[in-house]
Amino acid sequence: MSIYTTITASLPFIEVDINLSPQQMSMFINGLKYVKPCQSQFSSKSIEQLVSEQYQSLSTTVKNCLQDHRIPTANKRAEEAFQALKYIVIRRTDKSKVFYIGKATDFARKSEEYMLKTEAYQEITSGRCPLSDMLCAVQTLLSSLVAQKALSFQQYSKISPKLNKLELGHYHGLPKPHKPGTPLRPIIACIHAPATLVSQFLNDLLAPIYLNVAREITFINGIDVIRKLEKYILDGHFQVTTKFIIIDVTDLYTMIPREGALHALMRFLEKNSHHGKIGTLSIDAIMRMARLILDTNCFAYNNKYYQQTRGGAMGSAFTQVLANIYMFEWEQDLIKHQTVHKGMYGRFVKHLPNEKVWWKKAERKNVE
């Protein structure tokens, strides 16, 4: 029983009755697989050869495992076990590297409650898959931008949908056990959606600019907070009456007003553009692509099709920078108030990968 009571950093969250053997439990306690640093750069073999060897090794291991553990279809115990697993969900948790084990019915209930609460999703009642319409919208806009010479052919080739990989996004929730009731973070998995490359393109274009502009009021991790507090103290502003206030914006990406966010983006672009352009793109081209991304946030869930009508999709790269730009404009009055009263203000920006790369890009753009 000690295996269930010992607290470790990778101990899974279990909210369903499930009888696991010590061996099975130990697998979950190990957490998600640790991926060792790639050593291919030190090898004399080509990448193709290394990939081929790895594939053969994995393929052989999987085939042998299936051969050694195959179960006859007539096995009643196996059939009952698989039937029971249909009602269990095993998923990684939000903001951590541990597993969550819960009831499938709870996941479905929480997802439906979230959709009803936010009113951010509208069912496509025609029953027709929106993928072809999304593809047409993306191709039409990109072709128009190329024809107007607002987009280079190289950029067009980079962000055009890959027809052999197209796939409609799907909804799933990541459990948040660090919050009461274990709510779900809504994720739209849209890695192969028609507008995904456009979304990534705008994110890569605008994120370094945002991070450069908002660096003074942005916390990227706990160490960053401590360093700014130390400076605040050294500057002589810390008093015995100083108050620490924490604010949590609920459902930020989902609940930002769409038109309000686009207007904030327009003002941000106008303020930070050079001769009306961000890089090689005009403000008009960026705004048209931004609206396209928001208008094509469609996905499948529970055998139905939906379109997101509020905010942006959690899972779309552009949603992150759009939400941060909107918040940056919204918080200006608070920033000014804190500055006048010798206070300190900062916002922790979550879900921004490759911060170091972006800081370097922002610094390079600033120098140029």
Secondary structure, DSSP 8 states (H G I E B T S, - for coil): -HHHH---TT--EE-S-----HHHHHHHHT-S-------GGG-SS-HHHHHHHHHHHHHHHHHHHHHHT---TT-HHHHHHHHHHTTEEEEE-TTSSSEEEEEHHHHHHHHHHHHHHH--EEE-TT---THHHHHHHHHHHHHHHHHTTSS-HHHHHHHS--GGG---EEEEEEE-TTSTT--EEEEEE-TTSTTHHHHHHHHHHHHHHHHHHTGGGEE-SHHHHHHHHHHHHHTT---TT--------TTHHHHS-HHHHHHHHHHHHHHH-BTTEETTEEHHHHHHHHHHHHHT-EEEETTEEEEE-SS--TT-HHHHHHHHHHHHHHTHHHHHHHHHTT----EE--S---HHHHHHHHHHHHH-
